[in-house]
Structures are given as C-alpha cells and as structure tokens.
Amino acid sequence: MGCEDQQNTPKSSLRIQDIAVLMQDHCRMLDPAKVERIINEFVQGGPERMQLVSDFDYTITKQRTEDGSVVPSSFGIFNACQSLPESFKTESDKLYHKYRPIEIDPHMPIPEKVQYMVEWWTKSGALATGFPFDQSEIDQIASKYKNALRERTHEFFADLQRLAIPTLVFSAGLGNSVVSVLRQANVMHPNVKVVSNFLQFRNGLLDGFQQPMIHTFNKNETVLDGSEYYNLVHTRDHIIVMGDSLGDADMASGVPASSHIIKIGFLFDHVEANMDKYMKTFDIVLVDDQTMDVPRALLALIEKQHQLKQQSTAESSL
C-alpha cells in the first residue's frame, strides 16, 4: 500500500483539528490542509525518513525570557569576552550598524544583499585576526545562557536522539558559541551536527573564520554537498525546518524536489507588520511561543505510529 493509499485510510489518517497544539490561538497556518497532508506523510514514513534542520539564535534560544533579560546571539557571546581588544569591539559595532539594516531590509533583492553579507562576514573575519584568544572565555559566557533555551528543548533533543533523527543546527552566527551552549545544556547528542562559522587559529593567534563562510542567505543544504553529513541525510526526505527569520525557511534548499517539508517559523518582533510574510513563508507560524511544544507534538505522532507498526509486525511474525 503506497503513502497516498494509507493516507486515505480513515484509521491511519490524522485530522489537523485533532492535534491540540496546532489549534492554539498563537499557532497560525495559511494552509491547514497542506500541513495536515504533510503530517500524515511524516507519520506514515516513520522516523527513519525524518531529519530536522534548525536555526540556533532565537530559534533554539528564547526570543523572550520570563525576567525580561536579553539572550545574546552567538556572536554576542563572543563579543562579550573580556580579552578582546577594544578596537575589535568598536569596529564590530560599526559593521553591525552598517550591515544589519541591509540584512533585514524588506525591499532590497536577495542577490544584492548577498554581496553585502559576504562583505560583512569577510570584514568581521579580518577583524578577528592577530591576537591571542582562548575558547574557555566563550565557555564561561555561554554557561550563563545554557538555561536560555526554549522550554522543553531538553526533551525535544532527547526525542530526536531516541528516534535516531539526524539534527542539523544551521547558524550564520559563531559555531564556537553555538556548540558551547548546546554542550553545556547537555543537548549536543551524537545525532546533532552544527554547521556554522568557526574561529580558526594560526601560531596561537586568532586567524578569522574557517571556510566555507555561512551567512544568512547561503544557509542551506547545498553547502553540505559531498560532506559526511550530506551522505547521512540525503535519503531522508521528510524534513522539519525551524527558524525565526524569513531566510531560515530556505535552509532545506538543495534537497530533492520530492521531499515533504514542514517549515515552522517563530515570530516575536513586529508581529502584525511581519505576519503576512511569515504566513506566506512558513507552514506554521508560532507567535511569541517560547517552547518546543509544536515540534515535539509532531515527533510524538510519528513515534506513536512507528510503535504501532512495530507492534503489528511483531504480532504478525508470531
């Protein structure tokens, strides 16, 4: 029986209105029927066809904390390190204020933005050159934010590990900070891979970033071609993509056209102004949701059906 036939079988077909987390007021969908269809594909395909691709900053970490404290970005963690020269911090701030408005400009075409992003990352790498630096400084700052992950992140990553679902954390930020936070939060399991910008050293001194450069607009699976991770996931055609910015929705670009993808967007800033674009870009938009409850619910549905299939197979072999 093919996936389509199974989907039309009443006993195995899920209805979106029966999935409680997707019926909450802060959960918005432009096309609920599409989401329902893909969830059914996921459930019938099982965990062995799944992969997760997630942004890090303000996707795995919270956009808003209970006490109102600000969670720094992965580059923000690096910039908070005490030993960095004052000139580095000053020039980094200048670059941020020059290029960040370009990055989020809703009117500039993406091909034009890419040139500026490459400039920004290249100049940032040149700044992070020629002085000593110790990773332990990042670890020290990161330890303050190991509890700034979305609620139920530990359980979500445990689910992913238990189901052996490859998990790609894709970040245009600083990979050293990303890995440090995930390790100290005890969620850097063997199934988790971080692709990001990592510091490199020469003769004991910082020497910019390792290649390839990962920026907001090339952060997708095409940069993985030929890599060990690509070989692991290229046959996994059921994909959950999670991000907080519009560019994150393209992180699965480069996967086969036949893939089934659910894109989850976490929206917090300028909700009304951004809602229309987010609704058209992501399949599920979560407004000020600081939890992992929705992706966890999807995995629970997949796991439940998987267990039923295993049980059925075991019984039929008796």
Phi, psi and omega per residue, in radians:
M1 nan 2.200 -3.119
G2 -1.344 2.979 -3.116
C3 -1.031 -0.694 -3.071
E4 -1.146 -0.739 3.124
D5 -1.104 -0.738 3.139
Q6 -1.084 -0.699 -3.091
Q7 -1.090 -0.576 -3.104
N8 -1.470 -0.060 3.107
T9 -1.415 2.053 -3.022
P10 -0.889 -0.729 -3.034
K11 -1.208 -0.358 -3.077
S12 -1.899 0.013 -3.075
S13 -1.724 2.200 3.130
L14 -1.573 2.503 3.046
R15 -1.838 2.409 -3.044
I16 -1.039 -0.593 -3.104
Q17 -1.212 -0.213 3.107
D18 -1.612 -0.029 3.128
I19 -1.747 1.703 -2.923
A20 -0.964 -0.743 -3.059
V21 -1.129 -0.454 -3.131
L22 -1.464 -0.114 -3.138
M23 -1.734 0.040 3.136
Q24 -1.268 2.674 -3.056
D25 -1.051 -0.592 -3.063
H26 -1.463 0.000 3.131
C27 -1.769 2.006 -3.060
R28 -2.020 2.470 3.103
M29 -2.421 2.264 3.085
L30 -1.282 -0.634 -3.067
D31 -2.342 1.381 -3.106
P32 -1.011 -0.565 -3.134
A33 -1.119 -0.672 3.100
K34 -1.135 -0.786 3.137
V35 -1.059 -0.768 3.125
E36 -1.042 -0.782 -3.115
R37 -1.089 -0.768 -3.098
I38 -1.233 -0.668 3.079
I39 -1.021 -0.735 3.104
N40 -1.112 -0.645 3.055
E41 -1.087 -0.780 3.123
F42 -1.026 -0.838 -3.063
V43 -1.103 -0.751 -3.129
Q44 -1.251 -0.560 -3.102
G45 -1.304 -0.515 3.120
G46 1.423 2.991 -3.064
P47 -1.107 -0.460 -3.064
E48 -1.213 -0.224 3.083
R49 -1.806 0.020 -3.048
M50 -1.608 2.616 2.838
Q51 -2.527 2.725 3.082
L52 -2.058 2.360 3.049
V53 -2.168 2.064 -3.062
S54 -2.307 2.479 2.915
D55 -1.214 2.929 3.112
F56 -1.879 -1.135 -3.040
D57 -1.073 2.094 3.076
Y58 1.138 0.294 2.979
T59 -2.078 -0.947 2.985
I60 -1.445 -0.648 3.023
T61 -1.499 2.786 -3.083
K62 -1.308 2.603 3.004
Q63 -1.518 -0.413 -3.126
R64 -2.523 2.315 3.116
T65 -1.832 2.780 -3.078
E66 -1.057 -0.659 -3.086
D67 -1.618 0.089 3.095
G68 1.427 0.019 3.139
S69 -1.243 2.623 -3.083
V70 -1.519 2.320 3.035
V71 -1.610 2.112 -3.117
P72 -1.271 2.735 3.007
S73 -1.269 3.013 3.132
S74 -1.110 -0.623 3.043
F75 -1.250 -0.577 3.097
G76 -1.079 -0.628 3.088
I77 -1.099 -0.788 3.104
F78 -1.069 -0.816 -3.088
N79 -1.145 -0.307 3.126
A80 -1.462 -0.102 -3.121
C81 -1.187 2.290 -2.977
Q82 -1.148 -0.552 -3.002
S83 -1.394 -0.152 -3.112
L84 -1.131 2.395 3.134
P85 -1.042 2.545 -3.133
E86 -1.034 -0.611 -3.137
S87 -1.112 -0.607 3.114
F88 -1.097 -0.825 -3.105
K89 -1.107 -0.749 -3.132
T90 -1.083 -0.852 -3.102
E91 -1.199 -0.615 3.094
S92 -1.079 -0.740 3.112
D93 -1.071 -0.731 3.129
K94 -1.058 -0.783 -3.139
L95 -1.093 -0.739 -3.132
Y96 -1.035 -0.834 -3.084
H97 -1.232 -0.374 3.080
K98 -1.430 -0.817 -2.966
Y99 -1.663 -0.459 -3.123
R100 -1.051 -0.761 3.096
P101 -1.047 -0.578 3.101
I102 -1.181 -0.756 -3.106
E103 -1.009 -0.671 -3.060
I104 -1.787 0.096 3.124
D105 -1.106 2.043 -3.080
P106 -1.277 -0.192 -3.037
H107 -1.771 -0.409 -3.099
M108 -1.337 2.293 3.111
P109 -1.091 2.533 -3.071
I110 -1.031 -0.748 3.130
P111 -0.983 -0.597 3.105
E112 -1.259 -0.703 3.124
K113 -1.070 -0.672 -3.075
V114 -0.968 -0.745 3.136
Q115 -1.010 -0.752 -3.135
Y116 -1.206 -0.648 3.123
M117 -1.127 -0.726 3.100
V118 -1.072 -0.731 3.088
E119 -1.029 -0.840 -3.100
W120 -1.044 -0.873 -3.089
W121 -1.160 -0.661 -3.138
T122 -1.139 -0.777 3.133
K123 -1.179 -0.637 3.097
S124 -1.115 -0.728 3.102
G125 -1.106 -0.682 3.127
A126 -1.153 -0.600 3.113
L127 -1.174 -0.669 -3.087
A128 -1.483 0.965 -3.038
T129 -2.477 2.400 2.924
G130 1.616 0.205 3.082
F131 -2.387 2.684 -3.128
P132 -1.241 2.601 3.122
F133 -2.746 2.481 -3.111
D134 -2.071 2.270 -3.138
Q135 -0.959 -0.489 -3.098
S136 -1.058 -0.447 3.086
E137 -1.139 -0.749 3.092
I138 -1.091 -0.763 -3.131
D139 -1.027 -0.687 -3.115
Q140 -1.129 -0.798 3.121
I141 -1.190 -0.758 -3.089
A142 -1.063 -0.545 -3.104
S143 -1.071 -0.449 3.128
K144 -1.251 -0.320 -3.013
Y145 -2.049 0.217 3.129
K146 -1.169 -0.327 3.100
N147 -1.766 0.211 -3.126
A148 -1.691 0.276 3.085
L149 -1.391 2.740 3.118
R150 -0.965 2.619 3.106
E151 -0.987 2.419 -3.141
R152 1.201 0.353 3.058
T153 -1.153 -0.716 -3.140
H154 -1.038 -0.782 3.137
E155 -1.142 -0.683 -3.138
F156 -1.097 -0.804 3.137
F157 -1.201 -0.542 3.055
A158 -1.174 -0.683 3.070
D159 -1.039 -0.838 -3.108
L160 -1.060 -0.716 3.135
Q161 -1.183 -0.773 -3.112
R162 -1.066 -0.647 -3.111
L163 -1.552 0.056 3.123
A164 0.958 0.766 3.122
I165 -1.669 2.034 3.106
P166 -1.012 2.341 -3.051
T167 -2.173 2.000 -3.127
L168 -1.806 2.043 3.033
V169 -1.695 1.947 -3.023
F170 -1.848 2.058 -3.084
S171 -2.359 2.276 3.016
A172 -1.466 0.109 3.111
G173 -1.546 -2.528 -3.103
L174 -1.837 2.007 -3.072
G175 -1.059 -0.590 3.134
N176 -1.031 -0.711 3.121
S177 -1.253 -0.727 -3.129
V178 -1.020 -0.898 -3.117
V179 -1.092 -0.696 -3.121
S180 -1.099 -0.788 3.122
V181 -1.113 -0.810 -3.104
L182 -1.114 -0.704 3.132
R183 -1.132 -0.814 -3.082
Q184 -1.240 -0.356 3.055
A185 -1.543 0.010 3.129
N186 1.059 0.674 3.068
V187 -2.134 0.142 3.134
M188 -1.487 1.185 -3.085
H189 -1.318 2.912 -3.105
P190 -1.062 -0.397 -3.141
N191 -1.477 -0.001 -3.082
V192 -1.749 2.278 3.120
K193 -2.177 2.314 3.101
V194 -1.871 2.154 3.016
V195 -1.992 2.089 -3.002
S196 -2.855 -2.939 3.053
N197 -1.663 2.062 -3.131
F198 -1.922 2.498 3.089
L199 -1.125 2.558 2.980
Q200 -2.178 2.746 -3.057
F201 -2.208 2.634 3.026
R202 -2.449 2.182 -3.126
N203 0.914 0.712 3.073
G204 1.392 -0.011 -3.140
L205 -1.983 2.641 3.073
L206 -1.042 2.476 -3.113
D207 -2.433 0.873 3.077
G208 1.284 -2.605 -3.061
F209 -1.953 2.614 3.027
Q210 -1.210 2.663 3.041
Q211 -1.563 2.731 -0.026
P212 -1.389 2.666 3.084
M213 -1.219 2.278 3.090
I214 -1.909 1.976 3.070
H215 -2.094 3.086 -2.994
T216 -0.956 -0.556 -2.972
F217 -1.858 0.097 2.984
N218 -2.144 0.279 -3.067
K219 -1.412 1.287 3.131
N220 -2.601 3.036 -2.959
E221 -1.213 -0.126 3.089
T222 -1.160 -0.478 3.132
V223 -1.301 -0.123 -3.138
L224 -1.622 -0.153 -3.052
D225 -0.799 2.253 3.077
G226 1.445 -0.128 -3.101
S227 -1.437 2.882 3.109
E228 -1.054 -0.686 -3.128
Y229 -1.168 -0.706 3.113
Y230 -1.008 -0.761 3.136
N231 -1.090 -0.538 3.139
L232 -1.262 -0.652 -2.965
V233 -1.895 -0.155 -2.961
H234 -1.149 -0.279 3.072
T235 -1.663 -0.048 -3.140
R236 -1.608 1.776 -2.956
D237 -1.786 0.189 3.032
H238 -1.969 2.022 -2.887
I239 -2.295 2.274 2.932
I240 -1.769 2.191 3.103
V241 -1.970 2.302 -3.134
M242 -2.268 2.331 3.098
G243 -2.807 2.990 3.134
D244 -2.006 -0.152 3.108
S245 -2.143 2.742 -3.026
L246 -1.005 -0.640 3.140
G247 -1.097 -0.449 -3.122
D248 -1.119 -0.422 -3.094
A249 -1.117 -0.353 -3.107
D250 -1.626 0.156 -3.052
M251 -1.107 -0.347 3.112
A252 -1.666 0.139 3.077
S253 -1.021 2.442 -3.125
G254 1.800 -0.190 3.066
V255 -1.449 2.807 -3.125
P256 -0.956 2.529 -3.094
A257 -1.076 -0.385 -3.110
S258 -1.395 -0.050 -3.079
S259 -1.155 2.613 3.014
H260 -1.817 2.167 -3.028
I261 -2.254 2.317 2.943
I262 -1.958 2.157 -3.126
K263 -1.824 2.130 -3.129
I264 -1.904 2.138 -3.138
G265 -1.964 2.216 3.080
F266 -1.627 1.982 -3.088
L267 -1.922 2.230 -3.127
F268 -2.306 -0.868 -3.081
D269 -1.452 2.444 3.040
H270 0.821 1.002 -2.986
V271 -0.985 -0.918 -3.065
E272 -1.143 -0.718 -3.125
A273 -1.140 -0.572 -3.066
N274 -1.669 -0.239 -2.964
M275 -0.964 -0.817 -3.064
D276 -1.039 -0.829 -3.131
K277 -1.152 -0.707 3.131
Y278 -1.131 -0.718 -3.138
M279 -1.107 -0.621 -3.129
K280 -1.396 -0.321 -3.041
T281 -1.733 -0.702 -3.109
F282 -1.861 2.600 3.093
D283 -1.307 -0.635 3.115
I284 -2.220 2.184 3.096
V285 -1.960 2.165 -3.128
L286 -1.895 2.021 -3.061
V287 -1.596 2.065 3.132
D288 0.831 0.835 3.067
D289 -1.830 1.922 -3.078
Q290 -1.723 0.545 -3.109
T291 -2.198 2.996 3.002
M292 -1.837 0.413 -3.010
D293 -1.122 -0.685 -3.101
V294 -1.196 -0.924 3.098
P295 -1.072 -0.580 3.085
R296 -1.109 -0.687 3.135
A297 -1.105 -0.664 3.109
L298 -1.107 -0.778 3.125
L299 -1.112 -0.653 -3.134
A300 -1.096 -0.688 3.110
L301 -1.134 -0.738 3.130
I302 -1.124 -0.763 -3.104
E303 -1.171 -0.689 -3.121
K304 -1.067 -0.808 -3.137
Q305 -1.166 -0.647 3.117
H306 -1.062 -0.759 3.130
Q307 -1.143 -0.678 3.108
L308 -1.107 -0.714 3.121
K309 -1.125 -0.764 3.141
Q310 -1.091 -0.726 3.131
Q311 -1.097 -0.748 3.141
S312 -1.123 -0.724 3.126
T313 -1.131 -0.739 -3.134
A314 -1.109 -0.721 -3.125
E315 -1.180 -0.676 -3.104
S316 -1.247 -0.337 -3.122
S317 -1.563 -0.113 3.126
L318 -1.276 nan nan
